[in-house]
Amino acid sequence: MTPSSHLLAGPPFVVATARRVGNFPDLVSDAFRRKFSFPNWVNRSLNDSNIPVVSGSPAILLLAAPLRLMRCLRPLAGGLIRSLTREKRSGSREGFQLAIVIPLAEDAGHEATRLQIGILRKFGRNPGLDAYPHITLKLGFQVSDFAPFEESLGQLAGESPPFEISLRNFGFFEEGVMFLDVEANPELENLRQRILAGLSERHGISPEEIEDSRYHFHVTLAYGLSSQEFAELRKSFDARELHFKFLASHIDLLCHTGHQWVTYRRARLRGSASPAS
C-alpha cells in the first residue's frame, strides 16, 4: 500500500493531520478543497501549515484552530530551543560555578532532609532540595579549571580540625527563604575567613558584598515558593523549636550542573586542635 492510499484509507481527520511529504499528490488536497468549503481563516491556516484538507466535518474545525496556534508558536519554540542550546554551550565554554560548604552530618542532615521533603509534599515544589543540606562557607564563584581549587580544599582540610556546630530553631529571610539557624561559632567564622582570604590571594576571587561581617550562617530548607505559601510556611514554623548538634568533620567543594549542586570533592578535616590555654 502506497503512502497515499494508506492515508486515504484512514479516517478523514487522520488524513487532515498529515503533512504533505515526499510524493503525496497535490491533487488529493485540491480535490477535497473543491468538494468541501471552509471558512477563509481555516483555509488560510491549512494553506500556511501545508496540511491537506480532506473533510468538512466538525472534526476538521476542531483541528484547524490548534494547527493555526501551533504554526504561530513554532518559531517561538525554535528560538527557545536555540537559546537554551546556546546557553548550554556558552556555560561549558565559560566554566562552572563552585561553592565551598560544610555538609550536615548524622541526625542533623536527616532531620533537615525530612523537613525539606515535608515542604515539597505540602506545596508541590521546593527548590531547596537542589543540594544536600549544608552550611555555606563561600558562595558560588565561576571557574574554568577545577584543579587549583581541589588542591586548595585539600590543603585547607589538612590544616583544619573537626569542630562542633549547633543548629537551633528556624529563621526566615524576607526574600522568601526558610532556614535552620546556626548558633554563633568562632571556629566556623575563622574557617570562612581563611577560605575568603585564600581565594582572594591565590586566585583573585573577591568576596561577594554580602560575605562581609553581616554574613549569616544558615542551612537552607526552602525557597522559591509564592508569597502566600511562604507566609503559610512561616506561620507554621515560626514558633516551633529544634536543636541539633553535630561534628563538622568534612568540607565539600560543590559544583553547579545547571540544574542542581553536586558534591565534586569532599575532604576530611584532619588538622590538630589548638592546645587549650
PASEBA-1860 file (N, C-alpha, C; in nm, 3 decimals):
! residues 277
1> MTPSSHLL> 0.085/-0.120/0.000/0.000/0.000/0.000/0.089/0.125/0.000 ~ 0.063/0.217/-0.096/0.142/0.339/-0.104/0.107/0.432/0.011 ~ 0.194/0.528/0.043/0.161/0.625/0.149/0.030/0.695/0.123 ~ 0.001/0.728/-0.005/-0.123/0.800/-0.036/-0.244/0.715/-0.007 ~ -0.243/0.589/-0.056/-0.360/0.505/-0.037/-0.379/0.470/0.109 ~ -0.269/0.457/0.183/-0.279/0.428/0.326/-0.347/0.543/0.399 ~ -0.310/0.665/0.364/-0.371/0.781/0.430/-0.518/0.794/0.395 ~ -0.551/0.771/0.267/-0.689/0.787/0.225/-0.779/0.678/0.281
9> AGPPFVVA> -0.718/0.564/0.321/-0.798/0.456/0.376/-0.836/0.483/0.521 ~ -0.771/0.577/0.585/-0.796/0.605/0.725/-0.907/0.705/0.742 ~ -0.943/0.734/0.867/-1.047/0.833/0.895/-1.006/0.969/0.842 ~ -1.103/1.051/0.800/-1.070/1.181/0.741/-0.984/1.269/0.831 ~ -1.015/1.270/0.962/-0.939/1.360/1.049/-0.795/1.316/1.064 ~ -0.765/1.186/1.040/-0.626/1.139/1.043/-0.551/1.195/0.924 ~ -0.615/1.193/0.807/-0.551/1.248/0.688/-0.523/1.397/0.708 ~ -0.616/1.465/0.773/-0.602/1.609/0.791/-0.485/1.646/0.877
17> TARRVGNF> -0.435/1.557/0.958/-0.322/1.588/1.045/-0.189/1.553/0.983 ~ -0.190/1.495/0.861/-0.065/1.453/0.798/-0.005/1.568/0.720 ~ 0.124/1.583/0.728/0.192/1.685/0.647/0.212/1.630/0.507 ~ 0.210/1.718/0.407/0.233/1.676/0.270/0.382/1.651/0.251 ~ 0.423/1.528/0.237/0.564/1.495/0.228/0.587/1.408/0.107 ~ 0.713/1.405/0.059/0.752/1.315/-0.048/0.666/1.335/-0.171 ~ 0.608/1.223/-0.221/0.531/1.229/-0.344/0.381/1.233/-0.318 ~ 0.338/1.281/-0.200/0.194/1.290/-0.172/0.131/1.383/-0.276
25> PDLVSDAF> 0.032/1.334/-0.354/-0.017/1.412/-0.469/-0.086/1.541/-0.424 ~ -0.053/1.648/-0.493/-0.122/1.774/-0.465/-0.269/1.766/-0.503 ~ -0.299/1.680/-0.602/-0.438/1.673/-0.647/-0.531/1.621/-0.539 ~ -0.478/1.544/-0.440/-0.561/1.497/-0.330/-0.617/1.616/-0.254 ~ -0.527/1.708/-0.219/-0.570/1.827/-0.147/-0.666/1.910/-0.231 ~ -0.632/1.928/-0.358/-0.714/2.012/-0.445/-0.854/1.953/-0.463 ~ -0.861/1.820/-0.476/-0.990/1.756/-0.495/-1.081/1.777/-0.375 ~ -1.028/1.762/-0.257/-1.109/1.781/-0.137/-1.148/1.927/-0.118
33> RRKFSFPN> -1.060/2.017/-0.157/-1.093/2.158/-0.145/-1.211/2.194/-0.237 ~ -1.213/2.131/-0.356/-1.324/2.159/-0.447/-1.456/2.101/-0.394 ~ -1.447/1.988/-0.324/-1.568/1.920/-0.278/-1.626/1.985/-0.154 ~ -1.538/2.035/-0.065/-1.586/2.092/0.061/-1.547/2.239/0.070 ~ -1.626/2.316/0.134/-1.596/2.458/0.156/-1.570/2.481/0.303 ~ -1.479/2.573/0.332/-1.439/2.601/0.470/-1.434/2.752/0.489 ~ -1.442/2.796/0.613/-1.421/2.940/0.640/-1.283/2.981/0.590 ~ -1.271/3.108/0.550/-1.144/3.155/0.494/-1.027/3.137/0.589
41> WVNRSLND> -1.049/3.163/0.721/-0.937/3.153/0.815/-0.889/3.009/0.826 ~ -0.982/2.910/0.809/-0.940/2.770/0.813/-0.855/2.738/0.692 ~ -0.901/2.784/0.573/-0.824/2.759/0.453/-0.686/2.821/0.461 ~ -0.681/2.947/0.514/-0.550/3.013/0.526/-0.459/2.936/0.620 ~ -0.513/2.892/0.733/-0.432/2.819/0.831/-0.379/2.690/0.772 ~ -0.468/2.620/0.699/-0.426/2.492/0.643/-0.329/2.512/0.527 ~ -0.349/2.619/0.451/-0.254/2.651/0.346/-0.117/2.680/0.403 ~ -0.114/2.769/0.504/0.013/2.809/0.564/0.082/2.693/0.632
49> SNIPVVSG> 0.003/2.602/0.692/0.062/2.490/0.763/0.095/2.374/0.671 ~ 0.061/2.387/0.538/0.089/2.282/0.442/0.018/2.153/0.478 ~ -0.107/2.164/0.524/-0.187/2.049/0.564/-0.294/2.023/0.460 ~ -0.304/1.899/0.404/-0.411/1.872/0.307/-0.546/1.866/0.376 ~ -0.646/1.933/0.320/-0.781/1.933/0.375/-0.858/1.817/0.314 ~ -0.929/1.738/0.399/-0.997/1.622/0.348/-1.138/1.607/0.398 ~ -1.184/1.693/0.489/-1.319/1.675/0.541/-1.376/1.807/0.587 ~ -1.509/1.819/0.574/-1.575/1.939/0.621/-1.650/1.915/0.750
57> SPAILLLA> -1.621/1.802/0.818/-1.689/1.768/0.941/-1.641/1.856/1.055 ~ -1.714/1.860/1.168/-1.669/1.941/1.283/-1.529/1.903/1.331 ~ -1.487/1.779/1.302/-1.355/1.735/1.348/-1.246/1.823/1.292 ~ -1.259/1.860/1.161/-1.153/1.941/1.099/-1.151/2.081/1.157 ~ -1.270/2.131/1.194/-1.273/2.265/1.254/-1.207/2.265/1.389 ~ -1.223/2.156/1.464/-1.158/2.145/1.594/-1.008/2.134/1.579 ~ -0.965/2.071/1.469/-0.822/2.054/1.447/-0.758/2.179/1.392 ~ -0.831/2.257/1.316/-0.771/2.371/1.248/-0.719/2.476/1.343
65> APLRLMRC> -0.797/2.506/1.447/-0.753/2.610/1.542/-0.623/2.573/1.611 ~ -0.610/2.449/1.666/-0.481/2.413/1.726/-0.367/2.416/1.625 ~ -0.396/2.375/1.498/-0.291/2.377/1.397/-0.244/2.518/1.371 ~ -0.340/2.611/1.369/-0.304/2.751/1.349/-0.220/2.803/1.464 ~ -0.258/2.765/1.586/-0.183/2.807/1.704/-0.043/2.747/1.704 ~ -0.035/2.618/1.666/0.097/2.552/1.661/0.188/2.620/1.561 ~ 0.128/2.663/1.448/0.208/2.732/1.348/0.264/2.862/1.402 ~ 0.182/2.934/1.479/0.228/3.061/1.536/0.336/3.040/1.641
73> LRPLAGGL> 0.324/2.931/1.717/0.418/2.908/1.827/0.546/2.842/1.781 ~ 0.545/2.785/1.658/0.662/2.710/1.612/0.790/2.793/1.612 ~ 0.787/2.918/1.557/0.910/2.998/1.560/0.957/3.029/1.702 ~ 0.860/3.053/1.792/0.896/3.081/1.931/0.964/2.961/1.995 ~ 0.906/2.842/1.971/0.964/2.720/2.028/1.103/2.697/1.973 ~ 1.118/2.719/1.841/1.250/2.700/1.781/1.352/2.796/1.840 ~ 1.310/2.921/1.860/1.402/3.019/1.919/1.441/2.984/2.060 ~ 1.344/2.931/2.137/1.373/2.892/2.275/1.474/2.778/2.278
81> IRSLTREK> 1.454/2.680/2.190/1.547/2.567/2.186/1.686/2.614/2.148 ~ 1.693/2.704/2.046/1.825/2.755/2.007/1.889/2.833/2.119 ~ 1.807/2.910/2.193/1.860/2.989/2.305/1.915/2.899/2.413 ~ 1.839/2.793/2.448/1.885/2.700/2.552/2.011/2.630/2.508 ~ 2.019/2.595/2.379/2.138/2.528/2.328/2.258/2.619/2.338 ~ 2.239/2.747/2.300/2.350/2.842/2.310/2.393/2.860/2.454 ~ 2.294/2.867/2.546/2.326/2.886/2.687/2.407/2.769/2.740 ~ 2.366/2.648/2.701/2.437/2.529/2.747/2.580/2.529/2.696
89> RSGSREGF> 2.595/2.560/2.565/2.729/2.561/2.508/2.813/2.671/2.568 ~ 2.748/2.789/2.590/2.821/2.901/2.649/2.870/2.865/2.788 ~ 2.784/2.798/2.867/2.823/2.759/3.002/2.942/2.667/3.001 ~ 2.947/2.573/2.906/3.057/2.478/2.902/3.186/2.548/2.862 ~ 3.175/2.658/2.780/3.296/2.731/2.743/3.346/2.817/2.859 ~ 3.253/2.879/2.928/3.292/2.974/3.032/3.330/2.905/3.162 ~ 3.289/2.783/3.183/3.322/2.711/3.303/3.201/2.680/3.388 ~ 3.226/2.660/3.517/3.122/2.620/3.610/3.129/2.703/3.737
97> QLAIVIPL> 3.020/2.695/3.812/3.020/2.759/3.944/3.058/2.657/4.049 ~ 3.146/2.696/4.138/3.183/2.616/4.253/3.141/2.689/4.380 ~ 3.124/2.613/4.487/3.095/2.670/4.619/3.160/2.581/4.722 ~ 3.189/2.636/4.839/3.253/2.559/4.946/3.159/2.556/5.066 ~ 3.130/2.436/5.115/3.030/2.420/5.221/3.074/2.315/5.322 ~ 3.004/2.314/5.434/3.015/2.206/5.531/2.885/2.126/5.524 ~ 2.891/1.999/5.488/2.768/1.919/5.482/2.721/1.883/5.622 ~ 2.591/1.881/5.642/2.538/1.837/5.771/2.561/1.688/5.787
105> AEDAGHEA> 2.590/1.648/5.907/2.619/1.507/5.935/2.518/1.449/6.034 ~ 2.516/1.317/6.036/2.440/1.242/6.136/2.292/1.282/6.137 ~ 2.234/1.292/6.255/2.090/1.317/6.267/2.049/1.453/6.213 ~ 2.140/1.550/6.218/2.107/1.684/6.170/2.076/1.682/6.021 ~ 2.156/1.610/5.942/2.133/1.601/5.799/2.002/1.531/5.767 ~ 1.974/1.425/5.841/1.849/1.351/5.819/1.729/1.439/5.853 ~ 1.734/1.511/5.963/1.622/1.596/6.004/1.598/1.708/5.904 ~ 1.705/1.769/5.854/1.690/1.877/5.757/1.626/1.825/5.628
113> TRLQIGIL> 1.670/1.709/5.582/1.613/1.650/5.461/1.466/1.615/5.481 ~ 1.433/1.563/5.598/1.293/1.529/5.629/1.205/1.654/5.623 ~ 1.255/1.764/5.676/1.179/1.889/5.673/1.163/1.940/5.529 ~ 1.269/1.931/5.449/1.263/1.976/5.310/1.160/1.897/5.230 ~ 1.159/1.766/5.250/1.064/1.682/5.177/0.921/1.707/5.225 ~ 0.905/1.735/5.354/0.772/1.771/5.405/0.718/1.895/5.337 ~ 0.805/1.994/5.314/0.764/2.117/5.245/0.730/2.085/5.099 ~ 0.809/2.000/5.037/0.782/1.957/4.899/0.644/1.891/4.889
121> RKFGRNPG> 0.612/1.804/4.982/0.483/1.734/4.980/0.367/1.830/5.003 ~ 0.390/1.931/5.083/0.283/2.025/5.116/0.251/2.120/5.000 ~ 0.357/2.171/4.934/0.337/2.274/4.832/0.362/2.226/4.690 ~ 0.411/2.104/4.675/0.433/2.051/4.540/0.564/2.091/4.478 ~ 0.644/2.169/4.547/0.776/2.207/4.497/0.861/2.258/4.612 ~ 0.992/2.247/4.597/1.086/2.302/4.694/1.225/2.300/4.632 ~ 1.265/2.409/4.567/1.398/2.416/4.508/1.510/2.402/4.611 ~ 1.476/2.412/4.740/1.577/2.393/4.844/1.638/2.254/4.842
129> LDAYPHIT> 1.573/2.162/4.771/1.625/2.025/4.760/1.729/2.011/4.651 ~ 1.774/2.123/4.591/1.871/2.113/4.483/2.012/2.084/4.533 ~ 2.027/2.069/4.663/2.157/2.032/4.720/2.135/1.965/4.855 ~ 2.229/1.879/4.894/2.222/1.817/5.026/2.234/1.926/5.132 ~ 2.164/1.915/5.246/2.170/2.020/5.349/2.313/2.053/5.390 ~ 2.344/2.181/5.397/2.481/2.223/5.423/2.483/2.364/5.480 ~ 2.600/2.403/5.526/2.626/2.541/5.569/2.728/2.599/5.471 ~ 2.691/2.705/5.403/2.777/2.763/5.301/2.889/2.846/5.366
137> LKLGFQVS> 3.011/2.819/5.322/3.127/2.896/5.366/3.170/2.997/5.260 ~ 3.152/2.959/5.135/3.183/3.050/5.022/3.076/3.035/4.916 ~ 3.009/3.146/4.885/2.905/3.145/4.783/2.964/3.110/4.646 ~ 2.876/3.074/4.552/2.921/3.029/4.421/3.011/3.128/4.350 ~ 3.115/3.076/4.283/3.208/3.157/4.205/3.243/3.082/4.077 ~ 3.268/3.157/3.970/3.290/3.099/3.838/3.435/3.058/3.819 ~ 3.456/2.937/3.765/3.592/2.888/3.737/3.590/2.815/3.604 ~ 3.709/2.801/3.545/3.723/2.721/3.424/3.807/2.597/3.448
145> DFAPFEES> 3.882/2.595/3.559/3.968/2.482/3.591/3.946/2.444/3.737 ~ 3.912/2.319/3.762/3.882/2.275/3.898/4.008/2.246/3.980 ~ 4.115/2.206/3.915/4.233/2.152/3.983/4.289/2.243/4.093 ~ 4.308/2.374/4.068/4.364/2.459/4.174/4.277/2.464/4.299 ~ 4.147/2.454/4.282/4.056/2.464/4.395/4.046/2.330/4.470 ~ 4.062/2.221/4.399/4.073/2.091/4.465/4.197/2.089/4.555 ~ 4.306/2.138/4.503/4.431/2.141/4.580/4.418/2.230/4.703 ~ 4.358/2.347/4.685/4.339/2.439/4.797/4.248/2.379/4.903
153> LGQLAGES> 4.142/2.308/4.858/4.049/2.245/4.953/4.121/2.139/5.035 ~ 4.203/2.056/4.969/4.276/1.952/5.041/4.372/2.011/5.143 ~ 4.441/2.118/5.105/4.534/2.182/5.198/4.461/2.242/5.317 ~ 4.349/2.308/5.290/4.271/2.370/5.397/4.219/2.264/5.495 ~ 4.168/2.153/5.441/4.116/2.046/5.526/4.226/1.985/5.612 ~ 4.345/1.975/5.555/4.455/1.917/5.631/4.501/2.005/5.746 ~ 4.471/2.132/5.738/4.513/2.226/5.842/4.402/2.258/5.941 ~ 4.282/2.206/5.918/4.165/2.243/5.999/4.115/2.124/6.080
161> PPFEISLR> 4.102/2.137/6.211/4.050/2.027/6.293/3.897/2.022/6.289 ~ 3.838/1.905/6.314/3.691/1.896/6.326/3.644/1.982/6.443 ~ 3.521/2.028/6.438/3.466/2.108/6.546/3.314/2.091/6.550 ~ 3.255/2.127/6.662/3.112/2.107/6.683/3.032/2.227/6.634 ~ 2.918/2.199/6.571/2.826/2.304/6.524/2.690/2.277/6.586 ~ 2.624/2.384/6.628/2.492/2.373/6.690/2.388/2.444/6.604 ~ 2.279/2.373/6.571/2.166/2.430/6.498/2.050/2.450/6.594 ~ 1.988/2.568/6.588/1.879/2.595/6.682/1.767/2.674/6.614
169> NFGFFEEG> 1.650/2.612/6.607/1.527/2.676/6.562/1.532/2.720/6.415 ~ 1.424/2.787/6.373/1.407/2.823/6.232/1.418/2.973/6.213 ~ 1.464/3.011/6.097/1.475/3.151/6.062/1.419/3.175/5.922 ~ 1.396/3.304/5.889/1.336/3.339/5.761/1.400/3.466/5.707 ~ 1.445/3.461/5.583/1.489/3.581/5.514/1.370/3.638/5.438 ~ 1.362/3.770/5.434/1.247/3.835/5.369/1.240/3.805/5.220 ~ 1.348/3.759/5.162/1.347/3.725/5.019/1.271/3.596/4.992 ~ 1.219/3.532/5.098/1.142/3.411/5.079/1.220/3.284/5.105
177> VMFLDVEA> 1.314/3.291/5.198/1.398/3.175/5.230/1.371/3.132/5.374 ~ 1.349/3.003/5.393/1.336/2.945/5.527/1.461/2.863/5.556 ~ 1.512/2.872/5.679/1.637/2.803/5.709/1.643/2.757/5.854 ~ 1.736/2.667/5.880/1.774/2.632/6.017/1.883/2.729/6.059 ~ 1.869/2.786/6.177/1.966/2.885/6.224/2.087/2.815/6.285 ~ 2.204/2.875/6.263/2.330/2.823/6.317/2.374/2.914/6.431 ~ 2.400/2.855/6.546/2.444/2.935/6.661/2.584/2.992/6.634 ~ 2.609/3.109/6.692/2.739/3.174/6.675/2.852/3.077/6.706
185> NPELENLR> 2.953/3.076/6.618/3.060/2.977/6.630/3.190/3.038/6.580 ~ 3.283/3.074/6.669/3.410/3.136/6.628/3.491/3.048/6.534 ~ 3.489/2.916/6.553/3.567/2.826/6.466/3.511/2.826/6.324 ~ 3.379/2.831/6.312/3.317/2.835/6.181/3.350/2.965/6.108 ~ 3.343/3.077/6.180/3.376/3.206/6.120/3.523/3.214/6.082 ~ 3.610/3.160/6.165/3.752/3.159/6.135/3.780/3.080/6.007 ~ 3.713/2.966/5.992/3.731/2.885/5.872/3.683/2.961/5.748 ~ 3.570/3.029/5.759/3.517/3.107/5.646/3.614/3.218/5.606
193> QRILAGLS> 3.669/3.288/5.704/3.761/3.397/5.674/3.888/3.345/5.606 ~ 3.936/3.231/5.648/4.054/3.172/5.584/4.026/3.134/5.438 ~ 3.905/3.085/5.413/3.867/3.049/5.276/3.860/3.174/5.188 ~ 3.795/3.279/5.239/3.783/3.403/5.161/3.920/3.463/5.132 ~ 4.007/3.463/5.231/4.141/3.520/5.213/4.221/3.438/5.112 ~ 4.212/3.305/5.123/4.287/3.219/5.031/4.240/3.236/4.886 ~ 4.112/3.244/4.865/4.060/3.260/4.729/4.101/3.396/4.671 ~ 4.102/3.497/4.754/4.140/3.630/4.708/4.289/3.638/4.676
201> ERHGISPE> 4.372/3.586/4.766/4.517/3.597/4.748/4.570/3.505/4.638 ~ 4.519/3.382/4.631/4.573/3.284/4.536/4.505/3.287/4.400 ~ 4.377/3.319/4.398/4.302/3.306/4.273/4.235/3.435/4.227 ~ 4.250/3.543/4.303/4.192/3.671/4.263/4.041/3.673/4.267 ~ 3.981/3.588/4.351/3.835/3.583/4.363/3.794/3.664/4.485 ~ 3.727/3.774/4.463/3.688/3.863/4.573/3.558/3.815/4.637 ~ 3.540/3.843/4.765/3.413/3.807/4.832/3.296/3.884/4.774 ~ 3.178/3.827/4.781/3.056/3.897/4.742/3.026/4.004/4.847
209> EIEDSRYH> 2.943/4.098/4.811/2.910/4.208/4.902/2.850/4.157/5.032 ~ 2.768/4.052/5.024/2.701/4.002/5.144/2.791/3.909/5.226 ~ 2.914/3.888/5.182/3.005/3.799/5.255/3.095/3.879/5.349 ~ 3.044/3.988/5.401/3.121/4.068/5.496/3.084/4.025/5.637 ~ 3.100/4.114/5.734/3.075/4.080/5.874/2.928/4.053/5.903 ~ 2.840/4.090/5.811/2.696/4.067/5.831/2.655/3.926/5.791 ~ 2.747/3.849/5.736/2.712/3.716/5.683/2.646/3.631/5.791 ~ 2.536/3.566/5.754/2.456/3.489/5.849/2.462/3.341/5.812
217> FHVTLAYG> 2.528/3.261/5.895/2.534/3.116/5.870/2.394/3.056/5.886 ~ 2.361/2.965/5.796/2.229/2.903/5.800/2.229/2.775/5.716 ~ 2.124/2.696/5.731/2.102/2.577/5.649/1.970/2.599/5.575 ~ 1.976/2.623/5.446/1.854/2.649/5.368/1.764/2.526/5.366 ~ 1.637/2.550/5.397/1.537/2.443/5.391/1.443/2.460/5.272 ~ 1.406/2.584/5.241/1.309/2.607/5.134/1.324/2.748/5.078 ~ 1.294/2.761/4.949/1.283/2.891/4.883/1.205/2.869/4.754 ~ 1.177/2.976/4.682/1.108/2.963/4.554/0.959/2.940/4.565
225> LSSQEFAE> 0.901/2.963/4.683/0.756/2.949/4.699/0.687/3.083/4.671 ~ 0.557/3.079/4.652/0.483/3.203/4.634/0.479/3.279/4.768 ~ 0.446/3.407/4.763/0.441/3.486/4.885/0.337/3.429/4.982 ~ 0.227/3.380/4.927/0.123/3.321/5.012/0.172/3.192/5.076 ~ 0.238/3.109/4.999/0.292/2.983/5.052/0.399/3.010/5.157 ~ 0.485/3.109/5.130/0.590/3.142/5.226/0.530/3.192/5.357 ~ 0.426/3.275/5.348/0.358/3.325/5.469/0.299/3.209/5.548 ~ 0.241/3.112/5.478/0.184/2.995/5.545/0.293/2.912/5.611
233> LRKSFDAR> 0.404/2.897/5.540/0.517/2.821/5.594/0.573/2.889/5.718 ~ 0.587/3.018/5.712/0.641/3.094/5.826/0.549/3.084/5.948 ~ 0.420/3.091/5.924/0.323/3.079/6.034/0.332/2.942/6.099 ~ 0.357/2.838/6.018/0.363/2.702/6.070/0.487/2.675/6.154 ~ 0.601/2.740/6.117/0.728/2.706/6.181/0.782/2.813/6.274 ~ 0.724/2.932/6.272/0.781/3.044/6.347/0.797/3.014/6.496 ~ 0.702/2.944/6.553/0.706/2.918/6.697/0.762/2.780/6.731 ~ 0.795/2.702/6.631/0.847/2.568/6.657/0.994/2.573/6.699
241> ELHFKFLA> 1.033/2.478/6.782/1.171/2.474/6.830/1.240/2.348/6.781 ~ 1.369/2.361/6.756/1.450/2.248/6.713/1.594/2.274/6.755 ~ 1.662/2.170/6.799/1.801/2.186/6.840/1.880/2.060/6.807 ~ 1.985/2.078/6.730/2.073/1.967/6.693/2.218/2.011/6.703 ~ 2.303/1.919/6.742/2.448/1.940/6.736/2.509/1.831/6.650 ~ 2.612/1.868/6.578/2.683/1.766/6.501/2.830/1.804/6.489 ~ 2.914/1.707/6.461/3.057/1.731/6.445/3.086/1.759/6.299 ~ 3.136/1.878/6.272/3.177/1.913/6.136/3.309/1.844/6.108
249> SHIDLLCH> 3.306/1.742/6.027/3.427/1.661/6.002/3.471/1.664/5.857 ~ 3.392/1.727/5.769/3.427/1.732/5.627/3.396/1.870/5.571 ~ 3.459/1.898/5.460/3.432/2.021/5.386/3.416/1.980/5.239 ~ 3.314/2.036/5.173/3.282/1.995/5.036/3.306/2.107/4.936 ~ 3.350/2.066/4.817/3.356/2.154/4.702/3.237/2.116/4.613 ~ 3.137/2.204/4.605/3.018/2.177/4.524/3.034/2.235/4.385 ~ 2.971/2.171/4.289/2.969/2.219/4.151/2.825/2.227/4.105 ~ 2.791/2.337/4.041/2.654/2.353/3.991/2.647/2.303/3.847
257> TGHQWVTY> 2.554/2.209/3.822/2.542/2.146/3.690/2.454/2.225/3.595 ~ 2.391/2.329/3.644/2.289/2.398/3.567/2.151/2.365/3.617 ~ 2.142/2.256/3.694/2.014/2.212/3.750/2.021/2.195/3.902 ~ 2.136/2.155/3.952/2.148/2.130/4.095/2.296/2.137/4.135 ~ 2.317/2.144/4.268/2.452/2.142/4.321/2.490/1.997/4.354 ~ 2.605/1.954/4.307/2.652/1.819/4.336/2.789/1.828/4.404 ~ 2.820/1.728/4.484/2.950/1.725/4.552/3.057/1.681/4.454 ~ 3.147/1.772/4.423/3.256/1.740/4.331/3.375/1.679/4.406
265> RRARLRGS> 3.402/1.733/4.525/3.514/1.682/4.605/3.481/1.698/4.753 ~ 3.508/1.596/4.831/3.488/1.601/4.976/3.621/1.574/5.044 ~ 3.656/1.661/5.139/3.784/1.645/5.210/3.756/1.638/5.361 ~ 3.825/1.548/5.426/3.806/1.530/5.571/3.892/1.630/5.647 ~ 3.829/1.696/5.747/3.905/1.786/5.834/3.993/1.700/5.924 ~ 4.123/1.721/5.915/4.216/1.633/5.988/4.329/1.709/6.058 ~ 4.312/1.841/6.074/4.412/1.918/6.144/4.406/1.894/6.294 ~ 4.509/1.937/6.364/4.516/1.920/6.509/4.455/2.040/6.577
273> ASPAS> 4.378/2.013/6.682/4.316/2.122/6.757/4.423/2.200/6.833 ~ 4.401/2.328/6.844/4.496/2.412/6.918/4.491/2.374/7.066 ~ 4.605/2.367/7.134/4.604/2.333/7.277/4.531/2.440/7.358 ~ 4.457/2.394/7.455/4.383/2.488/7.540/4.479/2.573/7.619 ~ 4.446/2.701/7.629/4.533/2.793/7.702/4.506/2.786/7.850
END
